[in-house]
Amino acid sequence: MVHQHDFDVLIIGSGASGLSLALKLADHANVGVISKGPLKEGSTYYAQGGIAAVLDPADTLESHIEDTLNAGAGLCDPTVVEFVASKGKESIEWLLDLGVPFTPDDATELPWHLTREGGHSHRRIIHAADATGKAVETTLETQVRANPNISLYEHHIAIDLITGSKIGLKTDRCLGAYVLNKEQDHVVTFRAKFVVLATGGAGKVYLYTSNPDVSTGDGIAMAARAGCDIANMEFMQFHPTCLYHPAAKSFLITEAIRGEGGILLLPDGERFMDRFDERAELAPRDIVARAIDHEMKRTGSDSVFLDISHKPARFIKEHFPNVSNKCLEYGFDITREPIPVVPAAHYICGGVIADLNGQTTLPGLYAIGETSCTGLHGANRMASNSLLECLVFAQSCHDDIVAHLTSASMPPDLPFWDETQVRDSDEEVVVSHNWDELRRFMWDYVGIVRTTKRLQRAKNRVELLKAEIAEYYGNFRVNNDLIELRNLVQVADLIIQSALHRKESRGLHYILDYPEQSDQVHNTILRSRSNETT
C-alpha cells in the first residue's frame, strides 16, 4: 500500500479553478489533483448562469469594473477588480480553444449570445444555455484525463496541510497534505513543492443551500488551522431563487431568468421587488434575497414565486432547457406557471487571503477560486464573476508557480499519519447529530438577517461543538463525515467571529442592531496565528 506521493504541485480541488490550473501547469510540472468524489462533483458543474466578460463592442471594461465595485458595497479592491475584468476576453478565448460549447447568437451580429444578470448594466454573460458550469467542467475534465502529466486522485479528501512548524522545522511553509483515500480507508501523505487550495465554498454550513454536498469549506478550514489569515467570512451570499420543493435538493433557478424578464411574485400574485429597489428583479443578490426573506416572514409564506411564463414557450425552452426540464420533473411547467422559490446559501465572498497570484500568507501555499479572498467580490459577489475569477487566478497562479518552480526544492521527508492511538468509532450518531445541529443554528442565527443576540447564541453553541468534535477527532479514526464536520465547525466559527466584529450593515451582512452602513470601510481579517481580529 502506497504511503506517500510526491509532486511538483499538489492541487486540492477539481472545479474550474483547480482543473484549469492543472491543465496550464501540465507542460511545466508534475501535477497531482485531489477530488473528494468523482472529478466533476463540485459547484462548477452545477453553475447555470454563465461567465461575465466584456465581449460586446457596446460594452466597456470600465462599465464591468464599475458594476463590480457597486455590487461589492465599498469593499472591493479596485486593483483586483480591474485585473480580473481585463482578463475576461482572453479567459473566454481559452475556453473556446478547449471546445466549450457556448450558445451562439442568431439574432445579432455577435457570435455568442450574451445575457444579463443582477447588478450588470450591460449584457455580458456568455453562457452554454443554462448549464454553463456543466459545459466548462466536462470540457476541462476531458482534457485533464487525457494529460499524462496530471495524476488524478478521486474519492480522496484532504485532512490537514503539513507545515514546517508542525514537523519541527525553523522555516515555516506548506510542505504537503494528509489525505484520506476513502475507497481504501487509508491516510496517504502527499508531499509537494507547492500546494494549491481550490476546494470551493462552504454552503453546507447552512441548512438550506444551492451547493452540492462536497461544499464543506475544507480549504478555508485547513488554511485557518495552518495559520493563514482569513478575511470577510461574514459575507455569505444567499442566492434568491432556489426551487422550493421537498424533493428538489439544492436545485438552483438561474438568475438569468430574471435577466430575461422573469418577475418575482407573492403567493397572491402581487409583484413586490419594485418596493425594495428601483432595479426591481435586477437588483444585486443581497437586496433580492433580503426582500424575499422579508416578504416570506411578513406574509408567513413558505415561498415566493418566479414567473417567466409571459415569455414565448419556445424562448423559455431554448434559453432554459435545464431549468425547464428539472421543474417538469417536480410538476411545474415554467412556460405556463410561476416557480416556487426560496433563498439559500450560495457563495461565500470571504476566504483565505490571497494576492493577485493566489499566494496566501503561508509560503508555498496558494488559494484560488471561492476558497480565496482577493478583494474581487468585496461585500457582495456580482453574478457570473465567480467562474471568471477561477479562470483568471488559475492563469496568474500558474505564472507565479512556473517562475519559482526551478528554484524550489522538494520538502524533506514527511512523517506518515499516525493512527496507533485511535480506534474505530461506535457512536456515529454523534457526528450526524452535531452536523444537523450546526446547520440549523447557523440558518436560524447567522442567516440573511442577523442580530447580535442571535450571533452570541450561535457563538456559544459553536464553542460547545468545537470541544465535542475535537475530543471525538482525537480518539477515533477519521472518516469523510468526521473530516467534513470538523471543517464545517471551523468555518462556522470564522463566520460568527467575523459577523460579530462588523458593527454595521454592508452588502451581504445585514444586522438589525446596526442597520446603517458605516463611513469607515474595513475588511474583517482573522489572523489565525495570533488569534487576532482586525
N, C-alpha and C positions, 0 to 999 in steps of 0.2 A: 504493500500500500504506500503510495507517494505521500510524503510528509511536507515537502517544500517545493514550490515552483519559483523560478527566477525570471524576471522580465526587465527590460529597459523601462517600460511604462506599464503600470497597472491601472486600469480604468474600472472603477466600481460603479456600475450602472449601464444600461443598454438602451436608453432612449435616444432622442435626436442628438443631444449633445455628446453622449458617450460614443455612439456608433460613428457620428461624423468625425470626431477626433480620432478614433481608431483607424478609420479609412485614411485620413490625412497623414497620420503618423506611420502607416504601414510601410511606406517606402524608405523610412529612415530608422525604424526601431522595431524591436521585438515586443509585441503588444499583447497583453492579457486583458480580457474583458470578463467581469463578474456580472452575472444576471441572476436575480433572485428566483426567477421562474423561467418560462420559455423566453427567448431573447426579446420578442416583441411585446411582452406583457408589461406595460407601463403606461404612463399618462400620454405619451406622444401618440400611441396607437389610437387612443380614443379622442384626440383633439379633432374637433369638427370644423371650426371656422376657417382658418387659413393662416397666412403669413403676411404681416404688414411690410410693405416696401413701396417706394416711390417708383412706379412703373408707367404712369400716365403723364404725358407731356404737360397736361393741365395742372398736375400736382407739383409740389415742390418739397425739397428736403427741409426747408425752413418750416413749412407747414407741419410736416411729420414731427419735427422736433418740438414745435410749439404745442401741438396736441398732446404729446407725451408729457411735457412739462406741466401742462394744465391738469392732466389727469392725475399726476403724481402729487398734487396738492403742496407744492413748495419743497418737497424733499428729494426730488431727482437731482442727480449731479449732471449739470448741463454738458460737461465734457464727455461723460459716458453716453448720454443720450445722443449727442452729435456723432460720436464714434460709431454707435450701433446703427443709427439711421443711415449714415453714409455708406454702410456696408450692405445695405439691403439688396440692391440690384445685383451685385456680384454674388451674393449668397443664393439668390434665386437662380441665377445663371448656372451656378454649380449644381444645384438640384436638377435643373433641366438637362444638364450634361449627363447626369446619372440616370435620367429617364423617368423622373417623377411626372405622372400624367396630369398636369394641371388642366382645369377646364378652359377650353378655348372660348373666344367671344365672337359669335357670328353676327352680332348686331352693330358693332362699331369697327373702326379701323385698328383697334388694339388686338394683338394676338391672343391675349388671355383675358378671361372675364375677371373683373375686379368688383368686389362687393364692398359694402361699408358697414362698420360696426360702431358701437357706442364710443363716444369720445373722439372719433375721427371726423375731420372736416371735409375729407375727400374719399372717393372710392379708391382704396389702395390695398385691399385684402385679396391677394391671389390665392386660389383655392382649388382643390380637386373635389368638385361637387360639395357635399357636406361631410366628407370623410378625409380631410387633408392629412391629418396625422397618420391615418392608416396607410395612405399612399406614400408618405415620406418614410415611415418606419419600415414598411415592407420592401421598399426600394433599397434602403440602407442595409437591411438585413440580408438581402440577396447579394449585395456587393461584399459585405463583411464575411459571409460564409464562404465566398469564393476566394478570399485572400489568404495565402499561405503564411503570411507574417502575423496573422491575428489568431490567437488561441482563445476559444470561447469556453466559458465555464457556466453553463446554465444550471439552474437549480442549486446555486450556491448563494449563501447570504453572509456578508461581512459581519463580523462580531465587533472587532475593535481595530483601530490603527495601532501600529507598532512604532513607537518613537524612541529616539536616542535616550531620553530621560528615563523611559520605562525599563531599559535594559542596562542602565548604569553608565552611559556614555556622557562625556563632558559637553559635547556639541549636540544640541537638540535639533533633530529634523525628523521627517517622516521616512520610515525605512521599509514599510510594507503593511500587511494586514493579516489578522487571523480570520479565516473564512470557514464556515461550516458547509461541507458537502452534504446537502440534505438527503440525497439518494443513498449515500453510504453511511450517513450518520457519523461523520468523521471530520475533525477540525484540521485544516491544512494551513501551513504558513506560506504566505506569498511575500517574496522579497523583491524590491524594485528600486531603481534609481529615482523614479518619480511616481507618485500616486495621484490619481485624479478622482475626485468625488463628483459623480454625475448621477446621483441617486434620486433626483426628482424631489417632490414635495412631501407634505405631511398631512394631507386632508383626512386621513383615517384617525387623527386625534379627535375628530368630531363625529358625533352620532350620524349626521347626515352629510354626505359628501358626494361630489361628482367623480372623485378619484377612484382608481382601481384599488384592490386590496393591498397591493405592494407599496402604496404611498404612505409609509410609516416614519418618514423623517430620519432614515438611517444615517445618511451622510451628515446632516446637521448635528445629530446626537453624537456620532463618533468624533466629529471635529471638536465639539464642545468638550468632550471628555479628554481629547488630546491637547487641549489648551488653546484652541483657536478662538479668536474674537468673533462674536456673533452679533448681528445687528438687526433691529427693526422687526422683531418677531411678533409684535402686536398687530402687524398689518396682514391679517388673513383675509383674502378676498373670498367673498361668498358669491358664487355665480347666481344671478337672479332666477334662472329658469331651469330647474331640473324637473323631469316628468314626475308627477305625483300619482303613484300607483303602488300598492303594496308589493307587487311582484317586480316592479321596474327598478331594480337595484342600481343606483348611481347613473341612471341614463340622463345625459345632458341634452337639453334642447338648445341648439346653437344660437348664439347671439345674432348671427346673420339673418335669422328670421325677422328679428326686429329691424335689422338693417335694410331688409327688403319690404318693409311696410307692416310687419306684424304689430298688433296693439295689445296692450295688457288691459284686462277687464276684471271687475269684481264679479262675484257669483250672480249678481242681478243684472249683469251686462253693462254696468257703468264703466266708462274709461276713467282712469284716475291719475296717470303719470303726469299729465299737464298741470296738476295741482302741486306737484313737487319740484318740477324743473321745466324751464321753457323748452328744453330739448326733448322733453317727454320720454318716449321709449329709447331714444338715442343718447340719453344722459349716461355718464360713466357708471360702471357696475355698482360702485358703492352706493350711489344715490338710488339706483333702481332697486337694489336689494333691500335697503332700509325702507324704501317706500312700500314694497311688498310686505315686509315684516310688520310695518306699522298698520297697514290695512288688514292683514290677517288677524292681528291682535285686536284691532278696533272692532272688526265685524265678527270675530270668533270663527272665521272660516278656516278650513283645513288647507285651502289653496286659493290662488287666483287663477286666471285663465289667459293664455296667449292665443290670439286669433289671427291667422293669416288666410282664412277661408274666403275673404273677399277678393283674393287674387285668383287668376285662372288656374284650374286644376292642373293643366299641363305645365304651367310655370312652376307650381309648387313641386310637382313630381320630378321635374328636370333639375331644379335647384336644390331640393332637399330630399333625395331618394332614401337616404339612410334614416332620417328622422321620420319620414312618411311611412316607411315600411315597419319600423320599430313600433311606432304609435298604433299602426293597424294590428300588430300582434296583441296589443293590450286593449283593443276595441275602440280606438279613436281614429277617425278619418279626418285628418287635418285639412283636407280640401273642402270639408263640409261643416266642421265644428271646431270650437276652440279646444286647446290642450290644457289640462290642469297642471299647474307648475308651482314649485316652491323653491326658495333659495337653499343652497347647500354649499358647504366649504369646498373651495375650488383651487385656490392658488395662494401660496404664501410669498409675500413680497420681501420678507426678510430672509436671513440665512447666514451662511458663512461669509465673512467679509473677504472679498477678493478684488484684486486690481484689474486693470484692463487686459492683463494676460491670464487672468484666472488664478494668480498666485494668492495664497492665503497668508496669514501671519505666521504659519509654521513652515519653515523651509522644507522644500521637497514635496509639499502638498498643494494641489490645485483644487479649485471648486468651480464648476461651470453649470449653466442651466439653472433650474429652480432651486437647487441646493445652495446657490451662491447669493450674496447680496453685494451688488456692484455699484448701486446708485442709479441704475436704469429705471426702476419702477417707482422709486420714492414711496409715497404712502398709498399708492393705488396703481396696479398694473393696467395699462391700456390694452384693450382687446387686440389679440394677434401679434403683440410684441414678443411673446414668450418663445415661439418657435424661431423667430428671428434671432433672439438672444442666444439660443442654443447654437445656431449656425455660426454666428459672428464670433462668439467666445471659443468655440471649437477651433476656429482658424487662428485666433490670436494665441490661444494656449498652445497649439501646435507650433507656431512660430517661436515661442519662447522656449519650449522644451527642446526643439531641434537646435536652437542656438546654444544650449548648455549641455547637449547630450554627450558630446565627445569629451568634455572636461569632467563629467560626472562619473564617479566610480560606484561600483556595486557595493551596497552596505555590507558590513561584517556579518558573520553567521548569526542567525537569529534563534532565540530559544523556541523550541516547539511548545505547543499548547499542552498545559499540564492538567490532566483530569484525574489525578491519583487521589485527590481529597474530596471528590464529589461522588454522588450516587444518582441513580435514576429516580425521578420523581414519582410518587404515588398519589399526588394531590394536584393534578392538572386543573381541577376546578378553581384553584386559587388564581391561576393565570386568567382563565376565562372570566371569572367574576371581576377581577381587577380591570381587565380590558373594558368590560361593559361599564363599570362604574366610572372610569376615566372619561370615556367618550360622552357619557350622559352629563356629567357635571361640567365638562368643557362646553357642551352645547347650551346648557342652561345658564351657566355663569360667565362664560367667556365668549359669547356669541356675537351676533350682529350689533346689538345694543348692550352696553355694559354699565355697571355701577361699581363704585369702589367696594361696597359691601359684598357684592357677588364675587368680585375678584379676590377679596380676602378669604371668603369661604372656599373658593377654588384653591387658593394657596395652602390653606390648612389641610385640605384633602390630598393635594398632590404631595405634600410632605410626608403624610402617612403612607401613601402608596409607594413613594420612593424608598422608604425604610423597609417596607414589606418585600418589595421586589429585590432590593439589594441583598436581603437575607436569603431569599429564595435563590437568587443568582449565585450566591456564594456556596450553596450547599448541594445544588443539583446540576446534572449535565444539561448543557444548553440545547435548546431546540428552536425551531423557527418562531413559534409563538412567544416564547420567553424573550428571545432577542428583540423581536418587534415591540413587545410590550415595554421592555426596558428603554428602548429608543423613544417610544411614544410618550412615556412619562417624562423623559428628559426634555423632549420638545415642548410638552405641555408646561413644564416648569419654566422654560425660557419664554414662552408666550405670556404666561401670567406675570413673570418678573417685568417684562417689557411693558405690558399693559398697565401695571401699577405705577411704573415710573413716568408714564406720559400723562401729564396733568392738563390735557386739552383734548378736543376732538379734532382729528385731522384725517382726511382720507378714509381708510377702512376702519380706523379706530374711533368709534363713537361712544362716549361715556357721558351718562346723564349728569354726573356731578360737575363736569367741565364741558358744557355743550359748545363753547366757543373755541375758535382756533386762536392759538397764542401768536403774538407778534414775534416771539423768539422761535426760530426754526432750528431744530436739532435732531440728529439721529439718536436712537437708543442703542447704545453699544454695551454689550455684556462682555467684559474682559474676563475670560474663563480662568486665566492663570492666577489672577489676583482676586477673583470673585467680586470684581468691582463693576458698578454700573455707572456709565457716564452719559 
